[in-house]
Amino acid sequence: MPTAQAPDRPAQLKAFLAGLGLKPPAGADLAPLDAALTHTSAGLAVDHERLEFLGDAVLRLAATEYLEREQPQLGVGQSSALRAQLVSDRWLAELGEHCGVEAALRIGPMAAGDQAGRATLRAEACEAVVGALYRIWGGRLEPVLEWLTPHWRAAAAELEADPDRHNWKSALQEWSQGLRRGLPDYRSEEISTIHADPRRFRCVVRLGEDRLGEGWGRSRRVAEQEAARQALERLRPARGS
């Protein structure tokens, strides 16, 4: 992953856009994309944070538009649940890996050595890229939808084939209620105060007196989902019986 100014940065940015299947408007200023792909740890004059903030809102709007176009039969509750999966940190990290965002991302040496935080870096960068595309194309959603629609279609198909995929809390609750054992109890604690630390929160899930699993995440929600996933992995033989 680059840690300093890459040679011919404009060419690198254009190549990155081409890899997303996008061609910028004639004479477009790619400065927003440069900022989106520059992590704060690089210590440069521009960074990704404001575009990540914008991208978070644009991403949710684009996902809503995608669901209106592609899944109009879904109710509001179903759409909300599916959208949560399609804009999750996990999904964004996988998107970043698929799109090779790290190859164009400029970061500092300490962040480059943090293997545990790589997924978080990819997720943040993808969100910032969404904000950058929105800026470059003058506030239009179409380039964001053009990039993300194929990926969302694939993710939606996976979720349709396996509804419990990445919704481990729901799956664990269904399992426990099916056995009339009540609801799982999630206890979370904040371990770190560092923003976006992948081990900021620790969660333990119990069922009665039984400790089922433990998870870590940069938010309570992520930690709870990871704890549920660990519990389901442990309970796999019992669930199959």
Steps between C-alpha positions, in 0.01 A plus 500: 500500500651838404622709794616809312426690183465252216658597168249648254214510749245627241568197281463273803165658587371465145608136495320443829179649358536286189525196726163600647357517149477880505627773271510848657332793322725695264717741694384364834703591809610177664613674821207348697610150399859579594380610845273197537795270437729682745469377858554743787799294613691605188537849651430677172313825440184316391337194648192279479301596810255758363434292190443192716240699695330605175532152353319345796185702417532457124551125535175457694311710246648305209415168668144621553473594133647164398239313707218711356615410149597138549289374793173701487306204640668525839322660793656788689626275778654252254660780302645653814648167611650432157636853470676460834684200353583682176664798673663317791867538590550132420355540152702817435820323606425215260422752226832672560684172474321409178567842345865514608456827687817443705718528189397865460473585870768720658556432869767554763753235605333422834162438338669294230635264765163456672379176343199480732373835373522430127130416463409826674730696268338344194150573629581863582670551163203360306260727688725797422515398133119505489512858628767589245297362209202702616716814500675435168172434320336814642270342756370218282434147629532325165878437507468358852216273386689401185795389714313332782195342335681185376653451846166554672331253267755234590467572872119496484507164321727354769270627773194363325664157480610517865284745701713454813816605319659786695184539712625276776310666784170420331607142430613447860173639633296272275703201620459583870129572470446182302632311803291719737816618673419870489699784346881523481649761734767730350736683736729753333779717639715769344864397516657774288406863438677514164258571215468209254718273714395148385525386863329801657207298639492154652176305525414175677173322419340265752191284512403456862818402682669377181763717334453445125743733327719810506546764233695819433420794273532872438136543609273323746290369212799346325625344824156352572476351151846348535409353839186347349703359211745339741208355696342352188830345395530339841137382489513371142466127593210571735323719243528227240354232725 
